Amino acid sequence: MSGPELLLDSSIRLWVVLPIVLITLMVGVCRHFLSLALRGDSRPELEQLGDSQVLIRSRILREHGKYIPRQSFIMRKHFFNDKELGFFKKTKRKVVPKNPLTDPSMLTDMMKGNLTNMLPMILIGGWINWAFSGFVTTKVPFPLTLRFKPMLQRGIDLVSLDPSWVSSASWYFLNVFGLRSTYSLLLGQGHAADQTRVLQDQMTGAAMTLPPDINKAFKAEWEALEVVDHQWALESVEEELMAAGLNLEPRPCPPY
């Protein structure tokens, strides 16, 4: 597509580009402190915390048991998998499935998440699309295909406009998902302003949550640990170190 290069007014930088960046940044900071204020004191129970640590210890034994002597591996495996006194055999937990329709705490947490995450993004995005509609804000420094026009040029229906140009509405959404480093610098790690991390947590759940049926998790871990055979990886490490230490070659002295 040949034609004259589009020249933007310098006032767009002061009255459109920078205000959208500042609004997005302030909304993220407010979302962080609002999430801290609405976050309940949801501490895990001692029994749940102990069960999760036991599963982690068993997984570490399966994956890294080759670095300890065979007797130590057998002692730890006997603690977990003994058919009479093993932890996974004798431990039976009472499983109470949680129903979101009957558990008010789960409904409250869902409402708090929607209030602090999705609702501000929708409202601020709609207001920016109304207040700054029709503006072309910036241009990406590389050529793009026509498939990127719906994503980068929301609110601007110009067939002749190059796909590299970014509209005001698309500039807002780019800032929503692109200010993570700035949030980490201002708020520290583990902040609640990162929209990408919030969406991932809502879709995948927390990484350290227990499975719905802990007894099935104990049974699966017992079966996985039962088939593990110990192969000590450090059996001849002393001989290898001594052999490597005797084959030292003199290094040339650096010239002065």
C-alpha atoms as one frame of an Amber mdcrd trajectory, in Angstrom:
protein
   0.000   0.000   0.000   1.755   3.124  -1.194   0.850   6.597  -0.059   2.000
   9.486   2.086   3.035   8.680   5.669   0.468   9.640   8.304   1.644  12.499
  10.529   0.150  12.748  14.008  -0.433  15.968  15.881   1.900  16.387  18.848
  -1.094  17.246  21.045  -2.269  13.616  20.773   0.748  12.576  22.808  -0.148
  14.965  25.637  -3.947  14.622  25.610  -4.509  11.009  24.540  -1.455   8.760
  24.823  -0.127   9.872  28.223  -3.568  10.206  29.890  -4.469   6.636  28.880
  -1.172   5.371  30.315  -1.679   7.273  33.576  -5.314   6.185  33.900  -4.401
   2.549  33.345  -1.556   2.793  35.855  -3.691   4.439  38.540  -6.529   1.948
  38.029  -4.059  -0.914  38.496  -2.676   0.608  41.705  -6.203   1.174  43.047
  -7.120  -2.407  42.130  -4.124  -3.652  44.084  -5.037  -1.829  47.303  -8.723
  -2.640  46.885  -7.880  -6.327  46.558  -5.792  -6.115  49.728  -8.677  -4.448
  51.564 -11.253  -7.022  50.422  -9.029 -10.032  50.853 -10.273 -12.181  53.684
  -8.171 -14.007  56.227  -8.349 -17.332  54.399  -5.629 -19.289  56.150  -5.344
 -22.981  55.300  -6.082 -25.481  58.025  -3.177 -27.259  59.699  -4.315 -30.651
  58.407  -4.569 -29.434  54.796  -1.163 -27.791  55.000   0.369 -30.994  56.382
  -1.198 -33.128  53.633   0.126 -30.856  50.916   3.616 -30.969  52.428   3.495
 -34.768  52.587   2.630 -34.965  48.889   5.484 -32.604  48.076   7.939 -34.663
  50.159   6.879 -37.874  48.435   7.255 -36.301  44.996  10.731 -35.030  45.901
  11.675 -38.524  47.103  10.547 -40.032  43.797  12.404 -37.492  41.677  15.598
 -37.015  43.713  15.893 -40.198  45.774  18.852 -41.303  43.659  21.049 -38.761
  45.447  20.723 -40.380  48.894  21.982 -43.821  49.986  19.779 -46.845  49.457
  19.125 -47.350  53.173  17.932 -43.759  53.558  15.682 -44.136  50.521  14.162
 -47.357  51.872  13.500 -45.752  55.272  11.652 -42.850  53.695   9.753 -45.098
  51.323   8.767 -47.342  54.247   7.371 -44.297  56.074   5.112 -43.469  53.136
   4.308 -46.881  51.580   4.376 -49.506  54.284   1.339 -51.740  53.801   0.337
 -51.561  57.467   1.872 -48.431  59.009   2.608 -46.329  55.940   1.292 -42.796
  55.888  -0.565 -43.228  52.602  -2.168 -46.461  53.801  -3.266 -45.587  57.318
  -4.283 -41.975  56.694  -7.901 -41.511  55.675  -9.349 -38.027  55.462 -12.980
 -37.082  55.549 -13.736 -35.427  52.239 -16.522 -32.847  52.180 -17.079 -31.573
  48.616 -17.595 -27.846  48.387 -20.645 -26.652  46.538 -20.468 -23.050  45.279
 -24.244 -22.774  45.521 -24.319 -23.599  49.217 -20.952 -22.243  50.386 -21.306
 -18.484  50.987 -17.536 -17.988  51.254 -16.947 -19.228  47.705 -19.694 -16.982
  46.356 -18.240 -14.034  48.238 -14.761 -14.690  46.852 -16.153 -14.905  43.309
 -17.991 -11.620  43.726 -14.876  -9.934  45.137 -12.830 -11.184  42.197 -15.327
  -9.870  39.660 -15.599  -6.578  41.528 -11.876  -5.879  41.662 -10.751  -7.369
  38.337 -13.270  -7.602  35.525 -15.661  -4.775  36.399 -13.031  -1.965  36.512
 -11.489  -3.118  33.241 -14.868  -3.121  31.485 -15.965   0.242  32.891 -12.674
   2.063  32.307 -12.326   0.489  28.868 -15.801   1.635  27.882 -15.187   5.140
  29.212 -11.875   5.422  27.334 -13.501   4.136  24.166 -16.148   6.861  24.537
 -13.884   9.729  25.614 -10.987   9.071  23.246 -12.833   7.464  20.346 -11.473
   7.971  16.855  -7.891   8.833  17.835  -4.835   7.191  16.313  -2.258   7.142
  19.089   0.923   5.427  17.955   2.455   3.030  15.467   4.286  -0.229  16.041
   7.853  -0.175  14.662   7.379  -3.150  12.315   4.947  -4.001   9.501   1.836
  -6.071  10.206  -0.705  -7.921   8.127  -4.365  -7.027   7.744  -5.325  -9.657
  10.335  -4.074  -7.303  13.073  -6.453  -4.457  12.155  -9.373  -5.655  14.362
  -7.016  -6.019  17.319  -5.008  -2.784  16.993  -7.599  -0.459  15.444 -10.725
  -0.813  17.562 -13.119   2.058  16.932 -11.513   3.093  13.629 -13.001   1.701
  10.419 -10.583   2.839   7.742  -9.687   0.290   5.104  -6.807   2.418   3.783
  -5.142   2.816   7.201  -1.977   0.786   7.683  -2.392  -2.076  10.217   0.652
  -0.849  12.167  -1.255   2.123  13.580  -2.874   1.712  17.013  -6.169   3.283
  18.049  -6.920   4.713  21.486  -9.079   1.772  22.615  -6.448  -0.753  21.562
  -3.770   1.359  23.236  -5.653   1.015  26.511  -5.787  -2.788  26.316  -2.095
  -2.903  25.395  -1.354  -0.926  28.566  -3.571  -3.188  30.683  -1.442  -6.218
  29.809   1.852  -4.381  29.267   2.469  -2.512  32.525   3.494  -5.553  34.562
   7.091  -4.397  34.973   5.917  -0.981  36.138   3.533  -2.550  38.672   6.331
  -4.791  39.963   8.577  -1.757  40.346   5.953   0.250  42.233   4.145  -2.458
  44.207   6.702  -5.261  44.433   6.410  -8.881  43.440   3.158 -10.755  43.992
   0.988  -7.691  43.533  -2.707  -7.846  42.626  -2.550  -5.324  39.770  -1.210
  -7.728  37.157  -4.253  -8.503  35.045  -2.493 -11.352  33.233  -1.700 -13.149
  36.483  -5.218 -12.544  37.784  -6.781 -14.109  34.705  -4.407 -17.081  34.910
  -5.282 -17.638  38.570  -8.995 -17.543  37.765  -8.607 -20.070  34.939  -6.079
 -22.484  36.458  -6.558 -21.903  40.176  -3.859 -21.487  42.763  -0.796 -23.650
  42.298  -0.728 -25.046  45.842  -4.387 -25.964  46.259  -5.150 -29.516  47.261
  -7.044 -31.881  44.938 -10.773 -32.277  45.588 -10.327 -35.823  46.983  -7.159
 -36.032  49.067  -7.583 -39.793  49.536  -7.346 -40.352  45.781  -4.247 -38.164
  45.728  -2.693 -40.300  48.493  -3.498 -43.477  46.535  -2.025 -42.102  43.306
   1.145 -40.984  45.095   1.434 -44.394  46.794   1.251 -46.143  43.435   3.795
 -43.775  41.878   6.248 -44.229  44.755   5.753 -48.000  44.894   7.183 -48.581
  41.417  10.271 -46.406  41.995  13.503 -48.396  42.194  16.508 -46.836  43.858
  19.527 -46.259  41.647  22.171 -44.387  43.608  23.699 -41.773  41.327  26.624
 -41.054  43.693  27.911 -44.590  44.094  31.381 -43.979  42.608  31.565 -40.229
  43.005  34.741 -40.363  45.132  36.657 -42.338  42.492  35.457 -40.011  39.749
  36.489 -36.926  41.711  39.904 -38.389  42.522  40.436 -39.392  38.895  39.458
 -35.944  37.719  41.695 -34.294  40.319  44.792 -36.266  39.289  44.498 -35.222
  35.648  45.293 -31.580  36.233  47.015 -29.805  33.371  49.263 -26.812  34.076
  47.769 -23.567  32.952  49.972 -21.098  31.083  50.792 -17.951  32.987  49.220
 -14.816  31.551  51.663 -12.391  29.979  52.426  -9.303  31.977
